[in-house]
Amino acid sequence: MKLLWLQVVRGLAANLVVLQHLWEFEQRYGGTRLPIFVRYADLGVDVFFVLSGFVMAAIAGRDVGPLQFLWRRATRIYPTYWLATLLMLGAFFAVPGLVHEPIDKLSWWRSFLLVPAVPNQPIVSVGWTLVHEVYFYLVFAILLALRIPIVTGVIGWSATVIVASLLIPAELLDASPILAVATSPLTFEFMMGLIVGVLCLKWRPPNGRTLGVIGGAALALSIVLHFHFFAHDDAIFADWQMRRVAMFGPPIALILYAVISYERETRRPAPALLVALGDWSYSTYLFHFMVLSALGRAVQAVFLPAHVVWATTALLVFGFVVVNLAGAAMFLLFERPTLRSLNRLRPPTFAQPAAGSQPVVTDAAKT
């Protein structure tokens, strides 16, 4: 069973990230400034991390070995990401002024393979989240290969991250991008998703909607309190991984569990358009920065400096529409057909999935 409401969540997460980046482009091209409160829309990234953990727990319940798992993950993320990277490089060489990031100073091979590097972001800047995803996949593949139950693996993994963070000198962590990713607090959001998956697989505790209400209230409260106490700080969003994990991770995990419970209990279908936004979300996420850059320049040329309000309105309204249409086009023309072709090729399985797992879905929100 494909969890359509999780696709809705995925589409919402992608568009929250779009909103956060619209804040940046509005400052650059719109002539005014949206409230800094909009930057909390970056929690869409945290939704992706928690959701990714749930999907991995669902995959562990199938007859999938570590090599098959890694192959399916690689075919899922790399081809479309490589296309986005090549387009970015093409724009950089054709018209260098169109690209905001100093691409010539980045490690290209690390960027293509999503290997941690300094500076942290790849050629496609939003690919920094995929660097963390690749790390999640590699560790999870080890759990599959060793047949370690998910809960045991999460406990051991958590202890390893905490001990390493405490014992490894800070200057060494700062100097090693691999160690920085391996000990990142963001890893705990992935683990939260794994725990949600285990709960859905085995125990299925009741009161899903109640937990969702609690999660939503906790998320809203933490954002309001953080904004109230730290909004005066210009560096409010700088180096705040630990804070964002504490603010966003547990509430999102509760909300995610509530969504899964709701899907099991209701026969109400998810709106087709919202499901489609979820289908397009990966392409939307990868290409939205390029689309917003082009749109921002067009808005600047047409409306500024005489019509500041219209510039902001046009950027916001057309930003969401154009970005999602571009995501739809990339999904239909490249991502989906490429993924279907590559999934016909399957490596042999040399190990069984984690012990004690049971299947929950056959296609967990477009894994």
N, C-alpha and C positions, 0 to 999 in steps of 0.2 A: 504494500500500500504506500503510495506516495503521499507525504504529508503536505497538502496544499497550503495550509495556514502557515507552515514554516516558510514556504516560498514567499508568502505575503510579508513575513518578518524580514526575510532576506532583502526583498525589494525596498522595504522601509529603511533598513539599515544603509543600503547603498545611497538612498536619496538623502538620508541624514548627513552622510559624508559630503554629498554634493552641496547641501546647504552650508556646511561648515566652510567649504572652499569658496562658495559664493561670497561669504563674508570677506575673504581675502581678496577676491577679484573685485568686489564692490569697492573696496578701499583703493585698489589700484586703478580702476577704470570708471567707477561710478560717480566719483566726485563727492560722495558723502560717506557716512560710516554707520553701518548697522550696529545695533547694540552688541557689546562683547558677549552678552549672554548667548548669542547665536552659536558661539564657538563650542558650546556644550553638545552641539549636534555631532561632534566628533565621536560621541559614544556609539555611533554606528559601527566603528571599528571594533569596539568591545563586544557588540552583538555578534559580529562575524566570528570572533575568537571563541566565544562561548558556544555558538552554534556549531562551529567546526569540531569542538570537543564532543558534542552530542552525536554528530554525524559519524565520528570515528568509533564511538561506542556502538552505534548501530551496525557499522561495518564489521566490527569484531564479532557480532553475532551471526555472521554468515560464514560460509565455507570459503574463507579468503585467507591465503597465506601471506607472508610479508612481502614477497616479490610481486604478487598480484596487487597487493595493496599499494605498494610504491608505484607500480606501473600505472594504475588507475589514477593515483594522485598526480603523477607527472603529466599524464595526458590531459588531465583536467585543468591544470594551471599553466603549463609551459607554452603550448602553441599560441594561445591568444595573447599571453604576456609577451612572447617573442614578437608577435605582430605589432603590438603596441610599441615595443622597444625599437623595432626597425622603423616604424613611422616617425618616432621621436628623433631618431638619428637622421633620417631623411630630411626632416624639417630643420634640424640643426645645421646640416651641411648646405641645404638650399638657401635658407634665410636664417642665419645664426641669431638674429635679433628676436625671432619669434619664440625662442626657447629661453625660459627664465633660469633654468639650472645650468651651472658650469659643467656640461657633459664632458668636455675634453679633459677634465681633471678627475673623472671617475674611472674606476677599474671596470673595463668593459666585460671581461670574462667573468668576473664575480657578479656583475650585474645580470648577465645572461643566465647564469646558473643559480642566481639568488643565494649566493654565498655572502655572509656578512662582510662588510668592508667599512673603511673609513674614507670619506664620510658615510654615514649609515645608509642613506637612501640610494637605490639603484638609479639607472637612467630614467626610467619611469618612476617618478618620486613616490607615488602611492604603493609601489612595489615593496616598500619597507615592511609592510604587513605580511607579504608573501615570504619574505626572508624568515619571519617567525613561523609561518605556516610550514615551511620546509623543515625547520627544526622540529616542530611538533610531529610531523610525519615520520621523520627518521627515528625519533625516540619511540613512537608508537609502534613502528615496524619491529623494533627490538623487543617490545613487549609481546607482540604477536609471535615472533620467532621463538622466544623463550617460554611461551605459553603462560605468561604471568597474568593472573586475573587483574581486571581493571582497577579494583579498589586497592589491591596490594601494590600495583604499579604506581598509582597516584600517590600513595603514602611514601613509597621509596623515592619517587621522583621529587616530591615536595621536599623531603628531608635532604636530598642531594642538593637541590637548588638553594635551600636555606643555609646549609652548612658551607657550601662553596661561596655564597655571598658574604658570609661572615668571616671566613678564613682567608680568602684570596684578597690580597691588598688592593685597595681602591685604584691605585695607579696602574696596576696590572690589568684590572678589569677595563679601565679606560683605554689602555693601549691595545687590548685584544678585542676586536669586534666580535669574534666567535664566542669568547667568554661572556661578553656583554649580552649577547642574545641568549646564550644558554642559561644565564642567571637572571634574566629579565623578569620582573614581577608579572608582566603580561602573560607568562606561561601559566600562572594560576587561573586565569580566565579560561584557558583551554581545559585545565583540569576540572574546573567547575562544570563545564559542559560534559565532560566524561562522567562525572557523578550524576548529573541529570539523566544521562543516558542509562546508567546502571539502575537508577530508580525506576525509570520507565521500563527497563528490561525485566527487572526482578520483582521489586516490592510494590510498585505502583501505589504509593501512599495516597490517601483520599484528600479532599479539600483543595483540589488544584486551583479552582477559581479564587479561593480565599488566599492562597499563596501568591497568586498573581496580583491581587489587590494590595497585599502587603508589599510585594516587590515594587509595584508602581508607586506606592506612597513613599517607600524608602528611597527610590530613585529620585523622585521629585524633591523630597526633603533634603537629600544630600546635595543636590545641585543648588538649591536655594541657599542652604547654609554656606556652601563653598563660595558661591557668588557674593554673599553678604560679607563674609569675613576676608576674602582675598581679592575682590574685584579692584581694589585700589592698587594692587601690585601689578606692574607692567609685565612681570614674568609669570603671571598666573598660570599659563599653560606651558611653561618651560620646565623640562625635566620633571614631569609630574606623574611618571608611570605608577609609582606606588600609590599615590593618592587616587588616581583614576581607577585602579584595580579595586581599591576599597570602596570607592563611590559607586562604580558602575557594575562590577562583577557579580556580587551576590544578588542585587535586585534583578539584574538581567537574567540570571540563572533561574530565579523564582518565576519571572514572567515567562521564560521559555518553557518551563515545566507546565505552567498554566495553559499555554497555547497548545501543547501536546495533549494535555488532559481534555481541553475543550474539543479538540479535533476528534478524540475518541468518543466523546459523549454526545456530540451533536451531529445531525445529518445536514446541517446547513452548509451548502457549498461556499467556498471562498470565491469572492468576486473575480471573474476571469481576468480583468485588466490588472488587478493587483497581483494575481498569480503570474501573469506575463511579465510584470515588472521584476518579479523575483527571478524568472527565467533569464531575463536580460541583465540581471544585476552584476554579474562578474564583468561582462563587457562594459556596462555602464561605469562601473568602478574604475576599470583600467583606462578608459578613454575620456572620462569626463574632464580631466584637467586640461587636455589638449583642446577639447571642444570649448570649454569655458574661456580659454586663452584667446581663441579666435573670436568668439562671441564678444568678449570684453573689448577687444580692439575695435570691432565693428560698432559697438555701442558708443565707445569713446568718440569715434569719428563722426557719428550721426548726431549725437545729442549734446556733447560737451563742447564748450563750457556753458552754453546758454540754458540748457534744460537739464539741470542736475537731477530733479525729482524723476523726470521721465527716463533718464539714464538708469537710475536705480531700479525703477519699475520694470523697464525692459530687460535688464540683466536678470532680475529675479524670475520674471514670468517666462521669458524665452529660455532662460538657463535650464530650468527643469524640463521643459518640453524638448528642447533640442538635444540635451544630454541623453534623455531616455530614448528618443528616436534613434540617436546614434548607437546607443547600446543595443536596441532592437535590431538595427541593420547589421551590426557586427555579429550578434548572436545568430541571426538567421543565415547570413551569408558565409560566415567563417566558423564561429565557435561550435555550433551544433553539428554541422556536417563533418568538421575535423574530428570532433570528439567521437562521433559514431564510427567513423572509419578506423580510428586508432583503437577503439575498444574491441574491435574484432580481432585484434592481435593480443593474445594473452600469454604471459610467461608461465612456466610450470610452477606448481606450488610445492615448496620443500618443507613447509612447516604448517601446523594447524593453528587456527586462531586461538585467542586467549581462552584458557580453561574456564568453564563455568558460564560462558556467554550464551545467550539465546537471541534469535533474530527478532527484531522489532519492526523493521520495514524492509522493503526490497529496493526502495529508492528514496533515501532519507533527504527530502528537500533538495533534489538535484545534486547528489553527492558528486 
